[in-house]
């Protein structure tokens, strides 16, 4: 099969993966048979999608020019990324132009075999992580949620943390942000920049935090200067 970059690669049949994913979700549900999934189980399932999204978007954007803004990235997710993963584009995209985006899929493939909305909600955790992981690898910290309107129609809500904007962030900070959000999905508004310094706006307590990596790079330069002298 030829991918976006024109590189031939092996792929798994869609039906086989769909059955595998159903079994994965079912195994997570069996961990707590007497009630709904707990927060740790939900985070594990969403985290699987997060790591998968990171790897996939790295492959799909390998030969593309760098994205310039949020909207361009979200459009890429709606078109090329969704086409590569689910063999169709998103059916609609809406935004308030303030960092919130609604992505509509009128026939989401993993909901076509689901009988009710409550069961279908569990099958949207992985794709939420998929989108969040792709955004994190492209340099945007975001929270992603999903809702079902009428089976198999659903929509994903992306809220990009604009206060921790992409501009000026190094790769170390992006990686830390991705890991931080995996462990603390509710802490997006207080995300510190440990590596490239504090953000321009935010709680004053965060402005006093500095990165050990910055001190390490500074001490490395000082040692290098001493050796040269």
Steps between C-alpha positions, in 0.01 A plus 500: 500500500630845410470763774490881503875533445496255210673231710370147471417344835315202640162552662254291698152432361242743638263224613774326697597817682134584573453162666825542692392842624162364615684235701734761649210714622317191624807393699516843665129478588552159660757652738208653689194283427284647779510862387635752251868533419702679765722796416817290478344259250363788294842664498666177384266462203534867404877476550519216248342730242732784604819303435358363174406848379851627574661227289250522214518878456879482499480258210234694309671840532855385435525662156261791560599864561459632852148605599455871565187524718237309695234497231740352246584218741135425576415496129783251448349278771154524341622414151831319451540351848141373530514367145814301577359352821129452420496522118268803504518869581314676776161615377505844662722736694387792716703740710457812711847621387610507864656156526183285508421268208215257438574214258194310374502145368154399373587130479781415736615150416541374855142595589329312218487179707392665826143470628480791746674827583626393842699214351615717211658756732772251594595455135572872464773512764765360268427743212498790749850396601587456134416864426666631816818305432516631144458857622764454770754375248425803283564733793151575634381414850128428492213319668277281282153368582233323296121486493253280316201670341326217314679171440731474313536882487738664746711810537832577667566822691857629500599775742853621431672665792577834337672643810775244452534579131725313266716799410830504688470148643779250456455128433585419863212715623258342252599151612458597865161656427379180335610287795355749750158496334495120494543495877300814578222542239341778706817705549521659159453856621793481743753325280851632580775547245787330676733491201474825311406717794166620635212609275431867439169475681394278786510458875789686664614184675576345163710795392756418766550146369801439287618198318781283624568434132574870445751498786650181360545656155653812659743298711594293196588816306708624794694174517556510124633857526737397782638208299562722198684752712 
